[in-house]
Amino acid sequence: MKTTEMKKLQSQKMQRLLFWLCWLAYFSTYLGRLNYSAGLTEIIRAEGYDKGAAGLIGTAFFCSYGIGQLFSGFMGDKWKPQKMIFVGILGSGVCNILMGLTTDIWQMVVVWCINGLLQALIWSPIIKLFSNWIPSENQKKFCININTSVPVGTFAAYSITAFIVWKWHWRNIFFFASVSLFLITVFWVWGMRKIEKDVEQNGIYEKVAEIGKEREQGNVSLKKLILMSGMIFLCFGLMFQGILKDGVTTWIPTYIREMFHVDSAASIISTTVIPMFNLGGVYLAGAINNKIFRNEIMTSSFFFLASGISFVLLRMFSGASMVTVLVLFGIATTAMMAVNTMLVSVVPIYFAPYGKSSTASGILNSSAYAGGALSTYAIGVLSEIAGWNVTINIWIGIAAAGTAACLIGKIYWRRFTRKVQLGQQITGGEKQ
């Protein structure tokens, strides 16, 4: 096993600054994309769009975001990740202004598609920044904690949207998001300059393991990594996770409005309870993995099972009580938040010794958003044609498929992580 030296941030203060800069960057993406999902039920009511057409805009975002994640993952391992993140936040702010000014649904599809491509420049480079500058003993903690930006961003997007829809026209939700994104861009530039200066002047060198001669030459085959780690099963699992989190979350306000006959603002604000549940999923995932399974993929299968049980109960009590429905949606999506934390945030760190942490993150995250893209449109059409009960039955089946994918994938993952920990080549069993 070879080793090399990389400069890491020594100061705890600078490490915290990097974390909060990245936290704000990813938080901002939720303000700049979930504002559409949160305002969807009001946009449908105000503009008279059918649910399939309105869902197509969200699908365009998820498609472009998923494709963009693939490119972003590869780029993050080769280009400066901090510059990619800057372009992503700034560009998303511009797209939100255009979205607020757009009057045609097809123009909205194009603008939101571009927004997806730009926001794809943010997540994988964040993981790369952590693997580059954060000492190895803190990397997993940072990768888990960064996920708190997801439920907090979701809560902020839905609560702010509900207030704006109540007080003003729905277009103002995009103008508010653009201002927020521009302000965070300014903070990002300021913070990165401080961190780059500190890592040059005060950074400490840390020995980082490199796996064999292939890694030294930069020629580790991505195909070998995918086959050895069982990543294909993780990708399927994340596709199912994307359906059950992003797709389902998009349509919860519409479900509430149709099942309980409340107005748009009330259905949106009631949904803000969901991310409050989801916040616990981030820490629950880490706790259960560390104390019970010690295998990220087995932990994910457990949470898929929990989500499936929640959907079974939702099917049984559908329409009975708004509180019951919201709690069950909260449990189901919290379980999917836990899966996302394990597969998208923690798993890529294992690929760092091969110089592929950003690439792995991009591939895995794109799979999740492929599921989100498929379901954002499909759930709208399916619920319109077949009704919500049939739609929930399909969610139950998807949760079962996710459980199965992870149970198969854990066999490959256990062997792969053992090789990483022992510093073995992926093509052989011998220690280097």
Secondary structure, 3 states (H helix, E strand, C coil): CEEEEEEECCCHHHHHHHHHHHHHHHHHHHHCCHHHHHHHHHHHHHHCCCHHHHHHHHHHHHHHHHHHHHHHHHHHCCCCHHHHHHHHHHHHHHHHHHHHHCCCHHHHHHHHHHHHHHHCCCHHHHHHHHHHHCCHHHHHHHHHHHHHHHHHHHHHHHHHHHHHHHHCCCCHHHHHHHHHHHHHHHHHHHHHHHHHHHHHHHCEEEEEEECHHHHHCCCCCHHHHHHHHCHHHHHHHHHHHHHHHHHHHHHHHHHHHHHHCCCHHHHHHHCCHHHHHHHHHHHHHHHHHHHHHCCHHHHHHHHHHHHHHHHHHHHHCCCCCHHHHHHHHHHHHHHHHHHHHHHHHHHHHHHHHHCCHHHHHHHHHHHHHHHHHHHHHHHHHHHHHCCHHHHHHHHHHHHHHHHHHHHHHHHHHHHHHHHHHHCECCCCCCEC
